[in-house]
Amino acid sequence: MTSTFETQRAALADVVAIPVTPFAEDGSVDRDTYRALLRRLLDGGIRTLTPNGNTGEFYALTPEERSLVTELTVEETGDRGAVLVGVGHDVPTAVASARHARDLGAGMVMVHQPVHPYVSQSGWVDYHRAIAESVPELGVVPYIRNPQLTGARLAELADACPNVIGVKYAVPDASRFAAFARDAGLDRFVWVAGLAEPYAPSYFSAGATGFTSGLVNVAPSVSLNMIEALRAGDYPGAMKVWEQIRRFEELRAANGSANNVTVVKEALASLGLCRREVRPPSRPLPESERAEVAAIASGWSI
């Protein structure tokens, strides 16, 4: 394994922030606000950023907007952190996005879970292999949401593509995660808890060393408090943070996570940091529900 991949592996064993994509009044990507939000994350101590993640409304952005978000993130981050670019859709689109990220200087790509209605396990390997082989210089991180996928398939992928270095695991089952990681090779990959802070303590107990976060957009210090406790093996301390964020994450997870992005943007709007607008099929939070989100955000003493 190269020293570059060692650096990338270290970046994954951290709070992996998924920045929101703010929109201007005319509906376009608000470039200046996006840069300001990235600076706020970096100034707050966050060192790993994932543009074009689900909290960034990946599936609601045009190809040109996804490219723009990648460019802005790489430029703003500079040498202050690592950039893990979300890619996906059909294979040619994902490959083009991965090569664009590489050409800009990003070090890693996260491959979104395929949304095709018919996904075979061997097809999953073929899909990721085509993307990983197109950018052997980059660390590749599959985003796994499919509970049917076996750890052996991930190991098969990594046998063919040594640049598959980490996994964003987002199946809501800690026992399944523990088995999957051991079947794939616990020490072979960096395991990132892909369901954020609510699942981080249980996933860390089974071998994860990093977690993704959308909440971090609102309160970087809260997310950092959790990972510091987990790194120290202080599970009571981590659960204190869990209790602190519980209601916020319950609001995001309600109704099949319908308001996952909406609640984060509403909290940011309450702090005057960006507009609350999201794109369909998401929707802005009703006015009757906004006060609770604002109260939670203000209670974090940001």
C-alpha positions in Angstrom: 0.0 0.0 0.0 1.3 3.4 -0.9 1.9 6.3 1.5 -0.8 8.2 -0.3 -3.4 5.6 0.5 -2.2 5.6 4.1 -2.9 9.3 4.2 -6.3 8.7 2.8 -7.1 5.9 5.2 -6.2 8.2 8.1 -8.6 10.8 6.7 -11.5 8.3 6.6 -10.9 7.4 10.3 -12.5 10.6 11.3 -15.6 12.7 11.2 -16.5 12.6 7.5 -18.5 15.7 6.8 -21.2 15.7 4.2 -21.7 19.4 3.3 -25.1 20.7 2.3 -25.5 22.4 -1.1 -27.1 25.8 -0.5 -29.3 27.3 -3.1 -29.6 31.0 -4.0 -32.9 32.8 -4.4 -33.0 32.0 -8.2 -32.5 28.3 -7.4 -28.9 28.0 -8.5 -26.0 26.7 -6.3 -25.0 29.6 -4.0 -21.3 29.5 -4.6 -20.3 32.1 -2.0 -22.4 30.6 0.8 -21.2 27.1 0.0 -17.6 28.3 0.3 -18.4 30.0 3.6 -20.0 26.8 5.0 -16.9 24.8 4.0 -14.7 27.4 5.7 -16.8 27.1 8.8 -16.3 23.3 8.8 -12.6 23.6 8.3 -12.2 26.4 10.9 -14.2 24.2 13.3 -11.6 21.4 13.0 -13.2 19.1 10.4 -10.6 17.6 8.0 -12.6 15.3 5.7 -15.2 16.6 3.4 -17.6 14.7 1.0 -19.1 17.0 -1.7 -22.0 15.4 -3.6 -23.1 13.2 -0.7 -26.8 12.6 0.1 -26.9 15.5 2.5 -25.6 17.6 -0.4 -28.7 16.5 -2.4 -26.5 14.5 -4.9 -29.5 13.1 -6.8 -31.2 16.6 -7.2 -28.1 18.2 -8.7 -27.4 18.4 -12.4 -24.1 17.0 -13.8 -22.8 20.5 -14.2 -23.7 21.4 -10.6 -22.1 18.2 -9.3 -18.9 19.2 -11.1 -19.2 22.8 -9.7 -19.6 21.6 -6.1 -16.5 19.3 -6.5 -14.5 22.2 -7.9 -15.5 24.6 -5.1 -14.7 22.0 -2.4 -11.3 21.2 -3.7 -10.4 24.9 -4.2 -11.7 25.9 -0.7 -10.2 22.9 1.1 -6.7 23.3 -0.4 -4.2 21.6 1.9 -6.4 22.0 5.0 -8.1 18.6 4.6 -9.0 15.6 2.4 -11.8 15.6 -0.2 -13.9 12.5 -0.8 -16.0 13.2 -3.9 -19.4 11.4 -4.2 -19.9 9.8 -7.6 -22.5 7.5 -9.0 -25.3 7.0 -11.6 -24.4 4.9 -14.7 -20.9 3.7 -15.1 -19.7 6.2 -17.7 -21.1 9.1 -15.6 -19.5 7.8 -12.4 -16.1 7.3 -14.2 -16.2 10.8 -15.7 -17.0 12.3 -12.3 -14.2 10.3 -10.7 -11.7 11.4 -13.3 -12.8 15.0 -12.9 -12.2 14.7 -9.2 -8.8 13.2 -9.8 -7.8 15.9 -12.3 -8.8 18.6 -9.8 -6.6 17.0 -7.1 -9.1 15.2 -4.9 -7.6 12.1 -3.3 -10.7 9.9 -3.0 -14.1 9.1 -4.4 -17.2 7.6 -2.6 -19.3 5.5 -4.9 -23.0 5.9 -4.1 -25.0 2.7 -3.6 -26.4 1.8 -7.1 -30.1 2.8 -7.4 -30.9 0.4 -10.2 -33.9 -1.7 -9.2 -32.1 -4.9 -10.1 -28.7 -5.3 -8.4 -27.0 -8.6 -8.4 -24.0 -9.2 -6.1 -21.6 -10.0 -9.0 -23.0 -6.9 -10.8 -22.3 -4.8 -7.8 -18.6 -6.0 -8.0 -18.5 -5.2 -11.7 -20.0 -1.7 -11.2 -17.5 -0.7 -8.6 -14.6 -2.4 -10.4 -15.2 -0.4 -13.5 -15.1 2.8 -11.5 -12.1 1.9 -9.3 -10.0 0.7 -12.3 -10.6 4.0 -14.1 -8.9 5.9 -11.3 -6.2 3.7 -9.8 -4.5 6.7 -8.3 -7.5 7.5 -6.1 -8.7 5.8 -2.9 -12.2 4.3 -3.6 -14.9 4.0 -0.9 -18.1 2.1 -1.7 -21.2 3.3 0.0 -23.0 0.2 1.1 -26.7 0.3 1.9 -27.7 -3.1 0.6 -28.2 -5.6 3.4 -28.0 -8.5 0.9 -24.4 -7.8 -0.1 -21.9 -10.1 1.5 -18.5 -9.3 2.9 -16.9 -11.8 0.5 -18.0 -9.7 -2.5 -16.2 -6.7 -1.0 -13.1 -8.8 -0.6 -13.4 -9.9 -4.2 -13.6 -6.3 -5.3 -10.5 -5.3 -3.3 -8.6 -8.3 -4.6 -9.0 -6.8 -8.1 -8.8 -3.2 -7.1 -6.3 -2.4 -4.3 -7.3 1.2 -4.3 -10.6 0.2 -2.6 -9.5 1.3 0.8 -12.5 2.1 2.9 -16.2 1.4 3.2 -19.1 3.7 4.2 -21.4 1.1 5.7 -25.0 2.3 6.1 -27.1 -0.8 6.8 -28.9 -0.1 10.1 -27.9 -3.3 11.8 -24.8 -3.3 14.0 -24.7 -7.1 14.2 -24.8 -7.4 10.4 -22.1 -4.7 10.2 -19.8 -6.7 12.6 -20.2 -9.9 10.6 -19.8 -8.1 7.2 -16.6 -6.4 8.3 -15.1 -9.6 9.5 -16.1 -11.5 6.4 -14.6 -8.8 4.2 -11.5 -8.2 6.3 -11.7 -6.0 9.4 -8.2 -4.7 9.1 -8.2 -4.5 5.4 -10.4 -1.5 5.1 -11.2 1.7 7.0 -14.8 1.2 8.2 -16.9 4.4 8.3 -20.2 4.3 10.1 -22.4 5.6 7.3 -25.5 6.3 9.4 -23.8 9.1 11.3 -23.7 9.9 15.0 -26.8 7.9 16.1 -25.1 4.6 15.0 -21.5 5.6 15.6 -21.2 4.1 19.2 -22.5 0.7 18.2 -20.5 0.6 15.0 -17.3 1.7 16.7 -17.7 -1.1 19.2 -17.7 -3.5 16.2 -14.7 -2.0 14.4 -15.6 1.3 12.7 -13.1 4.1 13.2 -14.9 7.0 11.4 -18.4 8.2 10.9 -20.2 10.4 8.4 -22.2 13.4 9.5 -24.7 15.9 8.2 -25.2 17.4 11.7 -21.6 18.6 11.5 -22.8 21.3 9.2 -24.6 22.8 12.1 -22.3 22.0 15.1 -18.8 20.8 14.2 -17.8 20.7 17.9 -20.6 18.3 18.8 -19.5 15.8 16.2 -15.8 16.2 17.2 -16.8 15.6 20.8 -18.3 12.3 19.9 -15.4 11.0 17.9 -12.9 12.0 20.6 -14.9 10.0 23.1 -15.1 7.0 20.8 -11.4 7.1 20.1 -10.7 7.1 23.8 -13.1 4.2 24.4 -15.3 6.4 26.5 -18.7 5.0 25.5 -20.5 6.8 28.4 -19.1 10.1 27.1 -20.1 9.2 23.5 -23.6 8.4 24.7 -23.9 11.8 26.4 -23.4 13.3 23.0 -25.8 10.8 21.5 -28.4 12.0 24.0 -27.6 15.7 23.1 -28.3 15.1 19.4 -31.1 12.5 19.7 -34.1 14.7 19.0 -32.4 16.4 16.1 -31.6 13.1 14.5 -35.1 11.7 15.2 -36.5 14.6 13.3 -34.2 13.9 10.4 -35.1 10.2 10.4 -38.8 10.6 10.7 -41.1 9.3 7.8 -38.4 7.3 6.1 -35.8 10.1 6.5 -38.0 12.5 4.4 -36.6 15.5 6.2 -33.0 14.3 6.4 -31.5 17.3 4.6 -34.4 19.6 5.4 -33.8 19.6 9.1 -30.1 20.4 8.6 -30.8 23.3 6.3 -33.5 24.5 8.6 -31.0 24.6 11.5 -28.5 26.5 9.3 -31.2 28.9 8.3 -32.1 29.6 11.9 -28.5 30.5 12.5 -28.4 32.8 9.4 -25.9 30.6 7.6 -27.9 29.6 4.4 -31.3 29.5 2.9 -33.6 26.7 3.9 -34.7 25.7 0.4 -34.2 22.1 -0.7 -35.1 20.5 -4.0 -37.9 18.0 -4.8 -38.5 15.3 -3.8 -37.4 16.8 -0.5 -39.4 19.8 0.8 -38.8 22.7 3.2 -39.9 22.2 6.8 -43.4 23.5 7.6 -43.4 26.7 9.6 -45.1 24.9 12.5 -42.0 22.6 12.9 -39.3 25.2 12.5 -39.2 26.5 16.0 -38.1 23.1 17.5 -35.2 22.8 15.1 -34.1 26.4 15.9 -34.3 25.7 19.6 -32.1 22.6 19.3 -29.5 24.4 17.2 -29.4 27.4 19.6 -29.1 25.1 22.5 -25.8 23.8 21.2 -24.2 27.2 21.9 -22.7 27.4 18.5 
